[in-house]
Amino acid sequence: MTSIVFMGTPAFSAPILRMLVDEGYNVLAVVTQPDRPVGRKKVLTPPPVKEEALKLNLPIIQPTKLKGSEELGQIVKLNADIIVTAAFGQILPKELLDAPKLGCINVHASLLPAYRGGAPIHQSIIDGQEKTGVTIMYMEEKLDAGDIIAQSEISIEHNDDTGMLFDKLSKVGSDLLKGTLPSIISGTNNRLKQDESLVTFARNISREQERIDWEKSALQVHNQIRGLHPWPVTYTILEEQTVKIWKADTINTHTKEQPGTVVKIESDYFIVQTGFEEAIRVNELQPAGKKKMSAEDYLRGVGSKLRIGDTFE
């Protein structure tokens, strides 16, 4: 029976772990990030992969940092046939990359060589891409630069957000790995070098990327909002207060106000000017110090003083 060490952290990774167990692979251990404080009350919360590993009664290793750690030696000593990673969140040291007999395999949520890095799903939506997918690849020391074994492509729909696409690609990745692992184990798999001339990157999302630039087109603003939903969420500024914008739609209208200006208010939504004489309809938001709410609830409550002509910075 092929032995595997699985390394992953977010919800994207959990179905892939369960597939490996369901298919009868010997999962020796699950390596995931440490528990983190979550929410306003900073409740210490395990990552989704740890929760899945607990359900499956699998050994769990949670290194703060792999390189030079005691946990690194512990993983190497497991002498696994394969290491499978899926959005683990740390770079694997060479010592670990060289340890498994059949190599280290990564399930990456993009069609490499496009979108190497830690936020490929977010970035593909922000950039307005029409398709994405999953790549199964060999790992090497350079970030997401290893040989491609297999890929599967899907369309990005107009209203897909990052959460929706995470769920879709998790299923795609699980199915693709399931179909690819037998050939990796038998040594009959394909192996294609990446074309370095086609490489693009998707770095982890910065705070600067979260702020809405109202000078951009309505479609670009819409893509930014859905690309950062449900995390980390876009924001803007109104009267020196931060307002998070959770959901919005593009609309067919032409207005000529300053970008960021509120140009229309209805009972259940309001419309904000963007660049290029376009606008978006805000449907869900979160004022400073409040929970997220529908635009209707906002306009009935804390946002009742919002007026046409008010401007988001």
Secondary structure, DSSP 4 states (H G I P E B T S, - for coil): --EEEEEE-STTTHHHHHHHHHTT-EEEEEE-PPPEEETTTTEEE--HHHHHHHHTT--EE--S--TT-HHHHHHHHT--SEEEEES--SPPPHHHHTSSTT-EEEEESS-TTSSBSS-HHHHHHHTT-SEEEEEEEE--SSTT-SPEEEEEEEE--TT--HHHHHHHHHHHHHHHHHHHHHHHHHT----B---GGG--B-PPPPHHHHB--TTS-HHHHHHHHHHTTTTT-EEEEETTEEEEEEEEEE-S----S-TTBEEEE-SS-EEEE-STT-EEEEEEEEETTS--EEHHHHHHTTTTT--TT-B--
